[in-house]
Amino acid sequence: MRNQRGFTLIELLVVIAIVGVLSGVVLVAINPQRRIQEANDANLRSGVGQVATALEACYTNEGGAYTAGVCDSVANLVTAAYLKLAPAGVTVDANTDNTQAVAYATMNVQVGCAVGETRYIRYLTSTGATDEPCLAAVPDLP
């Protein structure tokens, strides 16, 4: 009688197949793409918060107005030294009489929005609050 040591080829293939199936299930459960999108959304929230702080500082220093050429865009806020760096993906719009502004960014995770709507992170100077609405068009001033 021969003493066998090791595994047969069939046994090795079965184990490799089981490990492959289990790793596929774990990968689907973790959903790394979704986690990356959520991390990017956290960066967008932070960027909108930084721009909101810069907008309010600009408003105060400019005598109660979001002065055109100073407070009306992210690039101008950087140039005027209210921001060190422009946060990626954040946009600022001011109304024509420079009394209100909005800072917003398009979110990566579009949960809870209807067809044709996009989820944004938005800061309105009129309310002083940040929200995450689903809108059919880019955020505008009220």
VMD Tcl script that draws the C-alpha trace (Angstrom):
set ca {
  {0.00 0.00 0.00}
  {1.26 3.40 -1.00}
  {1.24 6.33 1.46}
  {-0.19 9.43 -0.28}
  {0.82 12.93 0.69}
  {-0.53 16.23 -0.62}
  {-3.68 17.08 -2.53}
  {-5.03 15.91 -5.84}
  {-5.56 18.32 -8.69}
  {-9.35 18.06 -8.29}
  {-9.15 19.00 -4.60}
  {-7.00 22.05 -5.40}
  {-9.37 23.21 -8.14}
  {-12.39 22.87 -5.83}
  {-10.68 24.95 -3.12}
  {-9.62 27.63 -5.63}
  {-13.18 27.81 -7.00}
  {-14.64 28.19 -3.50}
  {-12.14 30.96 -2.61}
  {-12.96 32.71 -5.89}
  {-16.71 32.64 -5.23}
  {-16.27 33.87 -1.65}
  {-13.99 36.73 -2.71}
  {-16.50 37.75 -5.38}
  {-19.30 37.83 -2.80}
  {-17.19 39.90 -0.41}
  {-16.22 42.34 -3.17}
  {-19.88 42.85 -4.11}
  {-20.83 43.37 -0.46}
  {-18.10 45.96 0.10}
  {-18.78 47.83 -3.18}
  {-15.49 49.77 -3.38}
  {-16.72 52.09 -6.15}
  {-19.57 53.29 -3.94}
  {-17.16 53.85 -1.03}
  {-14.90 55.95 -3.27}
  {-17.90 58.03 -4.38}
  {-18.95 58.56 -0.75}
  {-15.40 59.68 0.13}
  {-15.47 62.13 -2.79}
  {-18.82 63.46 -1.56}
  {-17.27 64.06 1.86}
  {-14.56 66.12 0.14}
  {-17.24 68.10 -1.70}
  {-19.07 68.80 1.57}
  {-15.81 70.04 3.07}
  {-15.09 72.20 0.02}
  {-18.54 73.81 0.08}
  {-18.07 74.47 3.80}
  {-14.72 76.18 3.16}
  {-16.23 78.31 0.40}
  {-19.18 79.21 2.66}
  {-16.79 80.46 5.35}
  {-14.83 82.40 2.72}
  {-18.03 83.94 1.32}
  {-19.11 85.17 4.73}
  {-15.66 86.62 5.45}
  {-15.69 88.33 2.05}
  {-19.19 89.70 2.69}
  {-18.07 91.18 6.01}
  {-14.87 92.68 4.61}
  {-16.61 94.10 1.55}
  {-19.10 96.10 3.60}
  {-22.11 93.82 3.32}
  {-21.94 92.82 -0.34}
  {-20.67 89.91 -2.39}
  {-18.64 92.31 -4.52}
  {-18.22 91.38 -8.18}
  {-14.65 90.42 -8.96}
  {-13.96 89.57 -5.30}
  {-16.71 87.37 -3.82}
  {-18.53 86.13 -6.92}
  {-16.43 83.07 -7.83}
  {-14.12 80.53 -6.25}
  {-11.19 81.82 -8.34}
  {-11.80 85.37 -7.09}
  {-11.99 84.15 -3.48}
  {-8.56 82.53 -3.95}
  {-7.14 85.65 -5.62}
  {-8.47 87.85 -2.78}
  {-6.86 85.41 -0.25}
  {-10.14 84.27 1.33}
  {-9.21 80.72 0.26}
  {-5.74 79.19 -0.01}
  {-6.77 76.71 -2.70}
  {-9.85 76.35 -4.83}
  {-11.81 73.25 -3.75}
  {-12.36 70.95 -6.72}
  {-15.89 70.81 -8.07}
  {-17.29 73.79 -6.11}
  {-18.99 76.67 -7.95}
  {-20.08 80.09 -6.63}
  {-22.74 82.34 -8.15}
  {-23.84 85.74 -6.87}
  {-26.99 87.61 -7.84}
  {-26.82 90.77 -9.95}
  {-27.04 93.21 -7.03}
  {-24.43 91.23 -5.02}
  {-26.68 90.77 -1.98}
  {-26.82 86.94 -2.11}
  {-24.62 84.10 -3.25}
  {-24.79 80.33 -3.58}
  {-21.96 77.78 -3.43}
  {-22.67 74.30 -4.75}
  {-21.19 71.06 -6.04}
  {-22.66 68.02 -7.79}
  {-22.68 64.96 -5.55}
  {-21.35 61.62 -6.81}
  {-23.90 59.42 -5.02}
  {-27.33 60.16 -6.48}
  {-29.52 58.45 -3.87}
  {-33.12 59.55 -3.48}
  {-33.38 61.65 -6.64}
  {-36.09 61.25 -9.26}
  {-35.32 60.70 -12.92}
  {-33.94 63.92 -14.43}
  {-32.81 65.30 -11.08}
  {-29.30 65.68 -9.72}
  {-28.24 65.74 -6.09}
  {-26.22 68.78 -5.00}
  {-24.53 70.01 -1.85}
  {-25.52 73.67 -1.65}
  {-24.87 76.62 0.65}
  {-27.22 79.61 0.43}
  {-26.06 82.87 1.97}
  {-29.69 83.96 2.34}
  {-30.33 81.19 4.87}
  {-26.78 80.57 6.07}
  {-27.43 76.84 5.78}
  {-26.12 73.93 3.78}
  {-28.46 71.32 2.31}
  {-28.42 68.47 -0.22}
  {-31.42 68.86 -2.51}
  {-32.28 66.92 -5.68}
  {-32.84 69.50 -8.41}
  {-33.67 69.41 -12.12}
  {-31.33 72.36 -12.82}
  {-28.18 73.75 -11.20}
  {-28.80 75.51 -7.88}
  {-29.87 79.10 -8.22}
  {-30.56 81.89 -5.79}
  {-34.07 82.01 -4.33}
}
mol new
graphics top color blue
foreach p $ca { graphics top sphere $p radius 0.5 }
foreach p [lrange $ca 0 end-1] q [lrange $ca 1 end] { graphics top cylinder $p $q radius 0.2 }
display resetview
